[in-house]
Amino acid sequence: MNIHEFQAKQVLRRFGAPVPVAHEASVTTPDEAAKAFTALGQPRAVMKVQIHAGGRGKAGGVKIVSSAEEARAFATKWLGNKIVTHQTGPDGRIVRHMYIEEASDVARELYLGLVVDRKAQSVAVIASTEGGMEIEEVAAKTPDRIMTEPIDPLLGVSAFLGRKIAFGLGLKDKQVGQFVVLLSALYKAFVETDASLIEINPLVVTKDGRVICLDAKMSFDDNGLFRHPEIRELRDPNEEDPAETEAAKFDLSYVHLDGNIGCMVNGAGLAMATMDIVKQYGAEPANFLDVGGGASTEKVAAAFRIILSDQRVKGVLINIFGGIMRCDVLAQGVVEAAKQVNLSVPLVVRMEGTNVVEGKKILAESGIKVIGAADLADAARKVTEAIGVRKAQ
Amino acid sequence: MSILVDKNTRVVTQGITGATGQIHTRACKEYGTQMVAGVVPGKGGTTFEGIPIFDTVEQARKATGCNASVSYVPPAFAADGILEAVAAGVELVICITEGVPVIDMVKVRRYIRDSKSRLIGPNCPGIITPGECKIGIMPGYIHKPGEVGVVSRSGTLTYEAVYQLTQLGIGQSSCIGIGGDPIVGTSHIDSLRLFNEDPKTKAIVMIGEIGGTAEEEAAEYVKQNVKKPVVAFIAGQTAPKGRRMGHAGAIISGGRGTAADKIAALKAAGITVAMSPAEMGITMKNLLEKR
């Protein structure tokens, strides 16, 4: 789960990380923007569009303002309107929140990130002297300017490790101590909120020598959200695909894609493989959908409804290899959902595994038009043929 | 021979009275696995279908000599369950549970490093040596005793591969699902090493997916160490960048971890790559017939 910059800064502030003085809540109207500027009481302030995508500055979504009227005008320009950045795609995003904080005089821009490092099997710090650029770009062009340091989970951030990175970033004097405290605060925030990413880009040294988090991005491990109600509240459904939000309610793992074959599969690996084979047979998957192991009839029915709510779907492929998932439960769910929605597209079902005989029987006796498939390749062939796509294999 | 489990393996189920624990303990027992104990805190002294239940793993180990554990404990308590089994000295700890927070697994991995236990999972189907011992949630009937080792990050895709092999008359030495999470106890490389050292295993199927660089590292390992034929498949060739595909580990970030990168690395290591998920079995068959 991703959150907005202003929310990330609220979280980091709570853990003692230095962030610019700000009007902590977002503003959602031009009037609020003008009032927030006045309340902040600074001669100059930075206003930033809040969307779950980067590239806001280049798209004109960030501005320094020096009066309440200027703040009102900039808010009027963006709120309720669309912003297109290199990360939003051509459709852009509607701006619903803006953030206002003190303007900082920047002497140096650095990069600091915390991620789960699969190789080190721990949280790792990524730091670079090249702040303000995308870290992937730095990694490609000047990998020698990136430091990666794993953090031992039994020790946390040791002072020596903090100093090592600080010196590596070219910090000196009081900045070194400030950095060690800052890194410890970020690590504490990471571990205690079940984050999956904290990215401070840029981390800046101000002209008066302070080290502060000028921008902040946080993502969270969905598996850890159950123990953080305060983080769950930060979810912004406007930034998420409505079908994906609906799927999340039923604990379904769904990703909306651009194709025309709706896919319902159990297991993430098999779901990806099913998408792959649909493409190999000349069609495009409309979605990734893993109904999970212990799916109930209701869950399967919800999955089926969500897939069919996508107008682009011209055919549906159900591929189930029952382990925990029982084929009879799956079949029951499909029958139930097909009763609720008016099934007007071809449906291909391939089932194997636990209770497969019972599952096939339920489908056969349901009266729903189901195209049965013997195996994975047969299923892909039949669903693509059913929608009129043919590709020489 | 086989890897990690055989007819002598004695298994304790952690969370034996939960719905999932019950179903799969029963199925494993029916398959012929020695299911010797269950653990549910507070239910010690009772039984589940003749299997004695204990309050702690330590008690279960003392009383039954169990040398493997399988856990269906809910995500919030899964890490603690693993730690309990490791602390009790259980040699093989298998965590089936899906949805374990990554931060919990970071601590678990660090703790296990200094122990003698091996962890498989979490978020995995378990391990099976066909005809001898099934620990986990895989459907037993699709397997056939034989000489091909199967290792995979995905559960149902493993079943798919095994099913294809069995349909073609090719049996399996052992099949291990290592789990789809970013941090798991046993890696592709660990599994490849075990299969490579197992005299019964003549060939290996390795199934990977997008995200991370585990498959690339495995490819390098095969190139350096493995003389047995290896067939690989990578799921997620059509996955878009930056989106998590179900498994917490399956995300392509910053252009790394793509299926194309992994396939290139595997091929460069001399591994035969099945391009379609429907061709994992036949690719192995063709490779075995060529030799």
Interface residues (C-beta under 8 A of the other chain):
Chain A: V116 R118 K119 Q121 S122 V123 I135 E136 A139 D152 P153 L154 F190 V191 D194 S196 D221 D222 N223 G224 F226 R227 S253 V255 L257 V265 N266 G267 A268 G269 L270 A271 M272 A273 T274 M275 D276 I277 V278 K279 Q280 E284 P285 F288 D290 G292 G293 G294 F321 G322 G323 I324 E352 G353 T354 D375 L376 A377 A380
Chain B: A19 T20 I23 H24 P75 A76 E98 G99 V100 P101 V102 I103 V106 K107 R109 R110 P125 I137 M138 P139 I142 S152 R153 S154 G155 T156 L157 T158 Y159 E160 Y163 Q164 G180 P182 I183 I207 E209 I210 G212 T213 A214 F233 A235 G236 Q237 T238 A239 P240 R243 R244 M245 G246 H247 A248 G249 A250 G254 G255 M275 S276 P277 A278 E279
